[in-house]
Amino acid sequence: SRRSHLVLSAAVAECRQIMGAMPRVAEVCKPDIEHLCGDVERGEGRIAACLKQKQMALSAPCHDAFENSGIDVN
């Protein structure tokens, strides 16, 4: 149906936005990712979800990069 196509298009666009932002976040947050999320399996947004969950423990540069990335994790 047309509606499901629009929802899918929005999901693809959001995915592209996240993937565009992730390299910068990954670079800035590498120590945080290793320290806080080192045991988290890569892929399907699990690292982003882990960072979001542990947001209060992130270093200031990582927290800022993550906040400014537009990555929205439910």
N, C-alpha and C positions, 0 to 999 in steps of 0.2 A: 504494500500500500504506500501511498505518497507520504503519509505521516511517518511511518517507520523509516522511510528513506531519508527524511529530513532529520530525524533523531540520529540516524547513523552518520549522516554528513556532519552534524554538530560534534559527534563523538570523534570522528576522524580529524576534524579541525582542532579540537581540544588536544588530541593526542599529538598532532604536529607541533602545537604551541609548547606542550610539555617537553617533547623531544628537543625542540629548539633551545629551551631554557636549561635542560638537564646538563649539557656539557659544562656550562659555567658553574652551575650548582655543584656538580660532581667534582670539579677542579677545586673550588673554594672549600667545599665540605669534605674533601677526601679524609683528613684526619678524624673528623666527626663521624663519618660513615664507618671508618675502620674501628673507631673506639666504641661507638654506640650501636652500630648496626652491622658489625663484622660477621655475625652469624646468620644474617638475613640472606635468603636466596635471592639472587639477582633476577630481574625481569618482572613484568606485569605490574609495575609501579610499587613493588614491595619496599624498595629502598626509600622512595618518596614518602610512602606511608609510615615507614619507621622514623624518618626525620620529623614528620609531622607529629607523630606520637611523642617524640622526645624533644620537641621544640624548645622547651624550657631549659634543656641541658646543652643546647647547641652553642658553639662559640659565636661571638658577635658577628664576625664576617659571614659565617655560614648562615646564621639566622637571617641576616639582612638579604643575602643572595637568595635564600629560599623564599622569603617574604616577597621580594621584588620579582621573582620569576613568574608569578602568576599561576604557579602550580597549585591546583586546588584538589586536595585529597579528602574524600569523604570519610 
